[in-house]
Amino acid sequence: GFPWILAEVGLYLKTGDHLPPPSLGERIDAALEHVEDLARTMGEERAVRHLRGQLPHYVKGVPGAVRVREQIVRARTIRDVQRILEEVAQPERERQAARGNASSGKPVMAIH
């Protein structure tokens, strides 16, 4: 649930600095990428079922995370997961768009 860990550790070892925490939009994008990547290797149904326990980590600390977790454990398709996670990310994405500060959504260094 935290694909930025290697980049965080690398930067800290080099400079002693910490990366800023990823935005919610970046976390959602990484979660969706995680599901899609795994679905390519094990099939959609198995991937979604396999990640039901991991996907909630991407929204940890977000208001409504308990409700999101309850929805994710019932998800059956990538489309279900996308709908659930995009609903969570929408308010932040709208705020960023209004500020003209849309995130690239790409983790610095992803591990799956």
C-alpha positions, 0 to 999 in steps of 0.5 A: 500500500506504499509504493513510494517506500524505496524512493523515500528510503533512497532519498533519506539515505542520500540527503537525510530529507523526506519526500512529501507524502503522496497526495490522495490522488497519487495514492488512488492512481497507484492503487488502480495501477496496482490492480490493473498490473496484477489483473494482467498476470492473474486475471481480473477476478483473482486480482481484485479478490487478492487485493481486497486486503491491500487496497484499503491501505492506499486510503488509510487516514482518509475520511470515510476510509472504513466505508471505502474498505467495506465497499472494496471487500465486496468489489468483484471487478476492476470497474468496481474498484475504479468507481469506489476509489475515484469517488474517494479521490474526486474531491481532492482532484477537483480542488487541485484542478481549481488551483491548476495543480493537477498531480501527475499521479505517478509514484516516484518508484513503484513496487508491486 
